[in-house]
Amino acid sequence: MIPVGIPIGFAFAVMLFISMLACVAARRRNMHLWLRSYCRFVFSTYGSHEIQRCNSQVLNSHCPRVDEDSCRENGDPLAGNRYGDNVADDDCLDVFIAICDHFEPEWNHPTNDIAVARVQRWLEEYPALFSRYHDVEGRPPQHTFFFPQDQYAPRYLDRLAQLCNDGYGDVDVHLHHDADTSEQLGAKLDGFRETLWERHSLLRRDPATGEIVYGFIHGNWALCNSRPDGRWCGVNDEIDVLRATGCYADFTMPSAPSDTQTKTINSIYYAFNQPGRPKSHDIGVPARVGTAPPHDGLLLIQGPLMLDWRSRRLGLLPRIENGDLHASHPPTGRRLDLWLKAGVHVVGRKRQCFVKLHTHGAKDGNIDMLLGPRMQRFHEELALRAQADRRFRYHYVTAWEMAQLVHAAETGANPHTPETTTHVLA
């Protein structure tokens, strides 16, 4: 007869072993940097009644389950769900979608012809594929190309400028650098900003100050010298350098599973330079309705960071959902559900959801997905979801427009009126 304590002890040992493996795996994915914040998020923000009520209205019509024939009988779903459908504004969720592309035509050191061909594909194929899709404003999908200063060549930017001038997106600034100084970094950003403005008629002037401004994504995720080994940046006061050179907002985060990931997640907030310390953007002050932007802070708009328990490694560990669009992980209606659950918003405006996604749109494989049927299917799913539930209103925006919508919310402007949104997107 086997003593009762033996199987119990064996089960406990197995559970302890599995827990240890899970902890090791989580640490290898650097989840220890943000898991505590995620737990607080799950049990407070996402668990609140208001967030649940807000999301339940749009998550109950999961796109793949929509009857497409029934939707099309009631109109063309690809036209988007226009304003004026007699749906109360307080019952609607406005979802602003921005795809922020770390666009690197010289990825993997191609020949000049291959690099140019990558950009040419976007110029020729994007309008042909996506001009038929429209959001609630009647706009086609928007794509923001964060172009690397270290790969600059007129042959790339002239083509991207043409695509943007035709109404399909915008260009902002991406940068890879290493062992830099504040002075060197400032010179690089100022020079590139002037080149984009003067040579290619890109970027824009701040409507209040007249300054040429740009959005920013840091190469290798190492914003504000945030890598533990100090590589791929070197500038602890990068927040102040970005502000001084006209950066209107940073769109680098989330970077998980990188070790540069901040403890702040699923947020729109202002970061401040902490003299002598790296990773000043680890924490900050949330953007809030009725509160003016701080004069010494840099706006950070984060993408979603969630745990996807329906997609697990070894049947145990959840996949990290970080808003990355790549060849093996295209956008889907199910991923959209997670992005909405992340609920990135300006404090006081939970029904205005900001979905900042990222990709590397010049990489082999990624470019085929982004300019192919899987991306088209996602836009169709958005339209079908809106057709099935008129309370779901989606907007295609650029990075610049997303930042302006944040500031509009901070002033207390009503985000549900077409006048407010159209003014920002004009």
C-alpha positions, 0 to 999 in steps of 0.5 A, a space after each residue: 500500500 502506497 502511503 497517501 503522502 507520496 502521491 501528494 508530495 510527487 504532485 507538489 514536486 511536479 507543480 514546483 518544477 513546472 513553476 520553476 520552468 515557467 519562471 525561467 522562460 518568463 525571465 528569458 522573455 524579459 517579462 519580469 520587467 513588466 509583468 507586475 504592471 500587467 497584473 495591476 492592469 488586468 485586475 484594475 483597468 481591464 477588470 473595471 465595469 466600465 472597460 468591460 462594458 465598453 469592450 463587450 459591445 465590440 467584442 461580441 461580433 468577432 469578425 470571422 463569425 460575421 455573416 458576410 452575405 447578410 452584411 452585404 445585403 445591407 450595404 457595401 461593408 468596404 465603405 466603412 460605417 459612416 457617421 449619421 447612423 442614429 447611434 448614440 455617441 455614448 454607446 460607440 467605441 471610436 478606434 483609431 488605428 495607426 500602423 507605424 512601420 520601421 521601414 528599412 529598405 536596406 535591411 539585410 544588406 541587399 543590392 541597390 536594385 533590390 532595395 529600390 524595388 522594395 520601395 517601388 512595390 509600396 508605391 505601385 501596389 499599396 494604392 492598387 490594393 487598398 484604395 477600395 477600403 474606407 473608414 468612417 471618414 471615407 479615408 483609405 488605410 494609412 501607413 506611417 513610414 518611419 524612415 531610418 536616418 542612417 539609410 537615407 537616399 533620395 531614391 527612397 524618399 522621393 518614392 515614399 513622398 509620392 505615395 504620401 502625397 497621394 493620400 496613403 500615409 506619412 513619413 516620420 523618423 527612425 534612427 539606429 545609432 550607437 555610442 553616441 553623444 547628445 551633441 552628435 544625436 542632436 545634429 543627426 536629427 536636426 540635419 535629417 529633419 531639414 532634409 526631409 522638409 527641404 528636399 522632399 516636402 515631408 514632415 510638417 510644421 507645428 500649428 502653434 509654434 511653426 517648428 518643423 516636427 517629427 515622430 520618432 521610433 528608436 532603432 533596436 528599441 533602445 530609446 533613452 539608452 535603455 539596453 542594460 549593456 548600453 549598446 545602440 544608443 549611449 545618450 541618457 538624456 535622449 528625451 531632452 534631445 528629442 524634444 529640442 529637435 522637434 519630436 512631437 511624440 515617440 512611438 517606440 513602445 512596446 518593445 517586449 520581449 526585448 530587455 528595453 521594455 518599460 514597466 509602463 504598458 498600454 499607456 499614453 503618457 509623458 516622459 521626463 529626462 532624469 539627469 544621469 539615468 538611462 531609460 527615463 521613459 520607464 515611468 511618466 505622467 498619463 495624458 489626461 482629459 482637461 490637463 495641458 501637456 507638460 512643457 518639459 515632457 515628451 509624449 509617448 504613445 504605446 501600442 498594446 501589450 497583452 498575454 494571449 492565452 489562446 496561443 501558448 508555447 508548449 501548451 503552457 506559456 501564453 504568447 506575448 501580443 505586442 502589436 507586431 505585424 509580421 509574415 507569420 503573425 498577420 493582423 486578424 479579428 482575434 488579435 484586434 480583440 486583444 488590442 481593444 482589451 489593451 484599451 490604450 486611451 487618454 485618461 478620462 476617455 475610455 471610449 476612444 481607443 488608440 491602436 498603435 501597431 508596428 511592423 518592418 515593412 521592407 523585410 522579405 516575407 513581411 512585405 508580401 503579407 502587408 501587400 497581400 491577401 492577409 492584410 486585405 482580409 483584415 480590412 474586410 474584417 474591420 468593415 464587416 465588424 462595423 457593419 454588424 455593430 454600428 457602435 464600432 467606429 474605426 478610423 485609419 490615422 497616421 502617427 501625426 494624426 494620432 498624436 493630434 487626437 491625443 491633444 484634442 482629447 486633452 482639451 476636452 473636445 468631444 471625440 465622437 463628433 465628426 467635426 472634431 475628428 475631421 478637423 484633426 485629420 484634415 
